[in-house]
Amino acid sequence: MGASHFCKSTNLEFFMGNFLLKLGVTFGFITQSKELLGSV
C-alpha cells in the first residue's frame, strides 16, 4: 500500500513538473516572439 501510494504521488509530481516546465518554455517562447515582432 505504501509503495503504490508513493509511486502514484511521484508520478503526479513528475507530471505537474513536466507540465509547468512546458508551460514556462511555451510562455517564454511566446514572449520572445512578441519582442522580436515588436522590434521589427
C-alpha distance matrix in Angstrom:
0.0 3.8 5.5 5.4 6.2 8.6 10.0 10.7 12.4 14.3 15.6 16.7 18.5 20.0 21.2 22.7 24.3 25.8 27.0 28.7 30.2 31.7 32.9 34.5 36.2 37.5 38.8 40.5 42.0 43.4 44.8 46.5 47.9 49.3 50.9 52.4 53.8 55.1 56.9 58.6
3.8 0.0 3.8 5.6 5.2 6.1 8.7 10.0 10.7 12.2 14.3 15.5 16.5 18.2 20.0 21.1 22.3 24.1 25.7 26.9 28.3 30.2 31.4 32.7 34.4 36.0 37.1 38.6 40.3 41.9 43.0 44.7 46.3 47.7 49.1 50.7 52.2 53.4 55.1 56.9
5.5 3.8 0.0 3.8 5.4 5.1 6.2 8.7 10.0 10.5 12.3 14.3 15.4 16.4 18.3 20.0 20.9 22.3 24.2 25.7 26.6 28.4 30.0 31.3 32.7 34.3 35.8 37.1 38.6 40.4 41.7 43.1 44.6 46.3 47.7 49.0 50.6 52.0 53.6 55.2
5.4 5.6 3.8 0.0 3.8 5.4 5.0 6.2 8.7 9.8 10.6 12.4 14.3 15.2 16.4 18.4 19.8 20.9 22.4 24.3 25.5 26.9 28.4 30.1 31.4 32.7 34.3 35.9 37.2 38.8 40.3 41.9 43.2 44.8 46.4 47.7 49.1 50.6 52.3 53.8
6.2 5.2 5.4 3.8 0.0 3.8 5.4 5.1 6.2 8.5 9.9 10.7 12.3 14.2 15.3 16.6 18.2 19.9 21.0 22.5 24.1 25.8 26.8 28.4 30.2 31.5 32.7 34.4 36.0 37.3 38.6 40.4 41.9 43.2 44.8 46.4 47.7 49.0 50.8 52.5
8.6 6.1 5.1 5.4 3.8 0.0 3.8 5.5 5.2 6.1 8.6 9.9 10.5 12.1 14.1 15.3 16.2 18.1 19.8 21.0 22.2 24.2 25.5 26.6 28.3 30.0 31.2 32.5 34.3 35.9 37.0 38.6 40.3 41.8 43.1 44.6 46.2 47.4 49.0 50.8
10.0 8.7 6.2 5.0 5.4 3.8 0.0 3.8 5.5 5.1 6.2 8.6 9.9 10.4 12.2 14.2 15.2 16.2 18.1 19.9 20.8 22.4 24.0 25.5 26.7 28.3 29.9 31.3 32.6 34.3 35.8 37.2 38.6 40.4 41.8 43.1 44.6 46.1 47.7 49.2
10.7 10.0 8.7 6.2 5.1 5.5 3.8 0.0 3.8 5.4 5.2 6.2 8.7 9.9 10.5 12.3 14.1 15.2 16.4 18.3 19.8 21.1 22.3 24.1 25.7 26.8 28.3 30.0 31.4 32.7 34.3 36.0 37.2 38.8 40.5 41.8 43.1 44.5 46.4 47.9
12.4 10.7 10.0 8.7 6.2 5.2 5.5 3.8 0.0 3.8 5.5 5.1 6.2 8.6 9.8 10.5 12.1 14.0 15.1 16.4 18.1 19.9 20.8 22.2 24.1 25.5 26.5 28.2 30.0 31.3 32.5 34.3 35.8 37.1 38.6 40.3 41.7 42.9 44.7 46.4
14.3 12.2 10.5 9.8 8.5 6.1 5.1 5.4 3.8 0.0 3.8 5.4 5.1 6.1 8.5 9.9 10.4 12.0 14.0 15.2 16.2 18.2 19.7 20.8 22.3 24.0 25.4 26.6 28.2 30.0 31.2 32.6 34.3 35.9 37.2 38.6 40.2 41.6 43.1 44.8
15.6 14.3 12.3 10.6 9.9 8.6 6.2 5.2 5.5 3.8 0.0 3.8 5.5 5.0 6.0 8.5 9.7 10.3 12.0 14.1 15.1 16.3 18.0 19.7 20.9 22.2 23.9 25.4 26.7 28.3 29.9 31.3 32.6 34.3 35.9 37.1 38.5 40.1 41.8 43.3
16.7 15.5 14.3 12.4 10.7 9.9 8.6 6.2 5.1 5.4 3.8 0.0 3.8 5.4 5.0 6.1 8.4 9.8 10.4 12.1 14.0 15.3 16.2 18.1 19.8 20.8 22.1 24.0 25.5 26.7 28.2 30.0 31.3 32.6 34.4 35.9 37.1 38.4 40.3 41.9
18.5 16.5 15.4 14.3 12.3 10.5 9.9 8.7 6.2 5.1 5.5 3.8 0.0 3.8 5.4 5.1 6.0 8.4 9.7 10.4 12.0 14.1 15.0 16.2 18.1 19.7 20.7 22.1 24.0 25.5 26.5 28.2 29.9 31.3 32.6 34.3 35.8 36.9 38.6 40.4
20.0 18.2 16.4 15.2 14.2 12.1 10.4 9.9 8.6 6.1 5.0 5.4 3.8 0.0 3.8 5.5 5.1 6.0 8.4 9.9 10.3 12.2 14.0 15.1 16.3 18.1 19.7 20.8 22.3 24.1 25.4 26.8 28.3 30.1 31.4 32.7 34.3 35.7 37.3 38.9
21.2 20.0 18.3 16.4 15.3 14.1 12.2 10.5 9.8 8.5 6.0 5.0 5.4 3.8 0.0 3.8 5.5 5.1 6.0 8.6 9.8 10.6 12.1 14.1 15.3 16.3 18.0 19.8 20.9 22.3 24.1 25.6 26.8 28.4 30.2 31.4 32.7 34.2 36.0 37.5
22.7 21.1 20.0 18.4 16.6 15.3 14.2 12.3 10.5 9.9 8.5 6.1 5.1 5.5 3.8 0.0 3.8 5.4 5.0 6.1 8.4 9.9 10.3 12.0 14.1 15.1 16.1 18.0 19.7 20.8 22.1 24.1 25.4 26.7 28.3 30.0 31.2 32.4 34.3 36.0
24.3 22.3 20.9 19.8 18.2 16.2 15.2 14.1 12.1 10.4 9.7 8.4 6.0 5.1 5.5 3.8 0.0 3.8 5.4 5.2 6.1 8.6 9.7 10.4 12.2 14.1 15.1 16.3 18.2 19.8 20.8 22.4 24.1 25.6 26.8 28.4 30.0 31.2 32.8 34.6
25.8 24.1 22.3 20.9 19.9 18.1 16.2 15.2 14.0 12.0 10.3 9.8 8.4 6.0 5.1 5.4 3.8 0.0 3.8 5.5 5.0 6.2 8.5 9.8 10.6 12.2 14.1 15.3 16.4 18.3 19.8 21.0 22.4 24.3 25.7 26.8 28.4 30.0 31.5 33.0
27.0 25.7 24.2 22.4 21.0 19.8 18.1 16.4 15.1 14.0 12.0 10.4 9.7 8.4 6.0 5.0 5.4 3.8 0.0 3.8 5.4 5.2 6.1 8.6 9.9 10.5 12.1 14.1 15.2 16.4 18.1 19.9 20.9 22.4 24.3 25.6 26.7 28.2 30.2 31.6
28.7 26.9 25.7 24.3 22.5 21.0 19.9 18.3 16.4 15.2 14.1 12.1 10.4 9.9 8.6 6.1 5.2 5.5 3.8 0.0 3.8 5.5 4.9 6.0 8.5 9.7 10.2 12.0 14.0 15.1 16.1 18.1 19.7 20.8 22.3 24.0 25.4 26.5 28.3 30.2
30.2 28.3 26.6 25.5 24.1 22.2 20.8 19.8 18.1 16.2 15.1 14.0 12.0 10.3 9.8 8.4 6.1 5.0 5.4 3.8 0.0 3.8 5.4 5.1 6.2 8.5 9.8 10.5 12.2 14.2 15.3 16.5 18.2 20.0 21.1 22.4 24.2 25.6 27.0 28.7
31.7 30.2 28.4 26.9 25.8 24.2 22.4 21.1 19.9 18.2 16.3 15.3 14.1 12.2 10.6 9.9 8.6 6.2 5.2 5.5 3.8 0.0 3.8 5.4 5.1 6.0 8.4 9.8 10.4 12.1 14.1 15.3 16.3 18.2 19.9 20.9 22.3 24.0 25.7 27.0
32.9 31.4 30.0 28.4 26.8 25.5 24.0 22.3 20.8 19.7 18.0 16.2 15.0 14.0 12.1 10.3 9.7 8.5 6.1 4.9 5.4 3.8 0.0 3.8 5.5 5.1 6.0 8.5 9.8 10.5 12.1 14.2 15.2 16.4 18.3 19.9 20.9 22.2 24.3 25.8
34.5 32.7 31.3 30.1 28.4 26.6 25.5 24.1 22.2 20.8 19.7 18.1 16.2 15.1 14.1 12.0 10.4 9.8 8.6 6.0 5.1 5.4 3.8 0.0 3.8 5.5 5.1 6.0 8.5 9.9 10.4 12.2 14.1 15.3 16.4 18.2 19.8 20.8 22.4 24.4
36.2 34.4 32.7 31.4 30.2 28.3 26.7 25.7 24.1 22.3 20.9 19.8 18.1 16.3 15.3 14.1 12.2 10.6 9.9 8.5 6.2 5.1 5.5 3.8 0.0 3.8 5.5 5.1 6.0 8.6 9.8 10.5 12.2 14.2 15.3 16.3 18.2 19.7 21.0 22.6
37.5 36.0 34.3 32.7 31.5 30.0 28.3 26.8 25.5 24.0 22.2 20.8 19.7 18.1 16.3 15.1 14.1 12.2 10.5 9.7 8.5 6.0 5.1 5.5 3.8 0.0 3.8 5.5 5.1 6.2 8.6 9.9 10.5 12.3 14.3 15.3 16.3 18.1 20.0 21.2
38.8 37.1 35.8 34.3 32.7 31.2 29.9 28.3 26.5 25.4 23.9 22.1 20.7 19.7 18.0 16.1 15.1 14.1 12.1 10.2 9.8 8.4 6.0 5.1 5.5 3.8 0.0 3.8 5.4 5.2 6.1 8.6 9.9 10.6 12.4 14.3 15.3 16.3 18.4 20.1
40.5 38.6 37.1 35.9 34.4 32.5 31.3 30.0 28.2 26.6 25.4 24.0 22.1 20.8 19.8 18.0 16.3 15.3 14.1 12.0 10.5 9.8 8.5 6.0 5.1 5.5 3.8 0.0 3.8 5.5 5.0 6.2 8.6 9.9 10.6 12.3 14.2 15.2 16.5 18.5
42.0 40.3 38.6 37.2 36.0 34.3 32.6 31.4 30.0 28.2 26.7 25.5 24.0 22.3 20.9 19.7 18.2 16.4 15.2 14.0 12.2 10.4 9.8 8.5 6.0 5.1 5.4 3.8 0.0 3.8 5.4 5.2 6.1 8.7 9.9 10.5 12.2 14.0 15.4 16.6
43.4 41.9 40.4 38.8 37.3 35.9 34.3 32.7 31.3 30.0 28.3 26.7 25.5 24.1 22.3 20.8 19.8 18.3 16.4 15.1 14.2 12.1 10.5 9.9 8.6 6.2 5.2 5.5 3.8 0.0 3.8 5.5 5.0 6.2 8.6 9.8 10.4 12.0 14.2 15.4
44.8 43.0 41.7 40.3 38.6 37.0 35.8 34.3 32.5 31.2 29.9 28.2 26.5 25.4 24.1 22.1 20.8 19.8 18.1 16.1 15.3 14.1 12.1 10.4 9.8 8.6 6.1 5.0 5.4 3.8 0.0 3.8 5.4 5.2 6.3 8.7 10.0 10.4 12.3 14.4
46.5 44.7 43.1 41.9 40.4 38.6 37.2 36.0 34.3 32.6 31.3 30.0 28.2 26.8 25.6 24.1 22.4 21.0 19.9 18.1 16.5 15.3 14.2 12.2 10.5 9.9 8.6 6.2 5.2 5.5 3.8 0.0 3.8 5.4 5.1 6.1 8.6 9.7 10.5 12.4
47.9 46.3 44.6 43.2 41.9 40.3 38.6 37.2 35.8 34.3 32.6 31.3 29.9 28.3 26.8 25.4 24.1 22.4 20.9 19.7 18.2 16.3 15.2 14.1 12.2 10.5 9.9 8.6 6.1 5.0 5.4 3.8 0.0 3.8 5.4 5.1 6.1 8.4 9.9 10.7
49.3 47.7 46.3 44.8 43.2 41.8 40.4 38.8 37.1 35.9 34.3 32.6 31.3 30.1 28.4 26.7 25.6 24.3 22.4 20.8 20.0 18.2 16.4 15.3 14.2 12.3 10.6 9.9 8.7 6.2 5.2 5.4 3.8 0.0 3.8 5.5 5.1 5.9 8.5 9.9
50.9 49.1 47.7 46.4 44.8 43.1 41.8 40.5 38.6 37.2 35.9 34.4 32.6 31.4 30.2 28.3 26.8 25.7 24.3 22.3 21.1 19.9 18.3 16.4 15.3 14.3 12.4 10.6 9.9 8.6 6.3 5.1 5.4 3.8 0.0 3.8 5.5 5.0 6.1 8.6
52.4 50.7 49.0 47.7 46.4 44.6 43.1 41.8 40.3 38.6 37.1 35.9 34.3 32.7 31.4 30.0 28.4 26.8 25.6 24.0 22.4 20.9 19.9 18.2 16.3 15.3 14.3 12.3 10.5 9.8 8.7 6.1 5.1 5.5 3.8 0.0 3.8 5.4 5.2 6.4
53.8 52.2 50.6 49.1 47.7 46.2 44.6 43.1 41.7 40.2 38.5 37.1 35.8 34.3 32.7 31.2 30.0 28.4 26.7 25.4 24.2 22.3 20.9 19.8 18.2 16.3 15.3 14.2 12.2 10.4 10.0 8.6 6.1 5.1 5.5 3.8 0.0 3.8 5.5 5.2
55.1 53.4 52.0 50.6 49.0 47.4 46.1 44.5 42.9 41.6 40.1 38.4 36.9 35.7 34.2 32.4 31.2 30.0 28.2 26.5 25.6 24.0 22.2 20.8 19.7 18.1 16.3 15.2 14.0 12.0 10.4 9.7 8.4 5.9 5.0 5.4 3.8 0.0 3.8 5.5
56.9 55.1 53.6 52.3 50.8 49.0 47.7 46.4 44.7 43.1 41.8 40.3 38.6 37.3 36.0 34.3 32.8 31.5 30.2 28.3 27.0 25.7 24.3 22.4 21.0 20.0 18.4 16.5 15.4 14.2 12.3 10.5 9.9 8.5 6.1 5.2 5.5 3.8 0.0 3.8
58.6 56.9 55.2 53.8 52.5 50.8 49.2 47.9 46.4 44.8 43.3 41.9 40.4 38.9 37.5 36.0 34.6 33.0 31.6 30.2 28.7 27.0 25.8 24.4 22.6 21.2 20.1 18.5 16.6 15.4 14.4 12.4 10.7 9.9 8.6 6.4 5.2 5.5 3.8 0.0
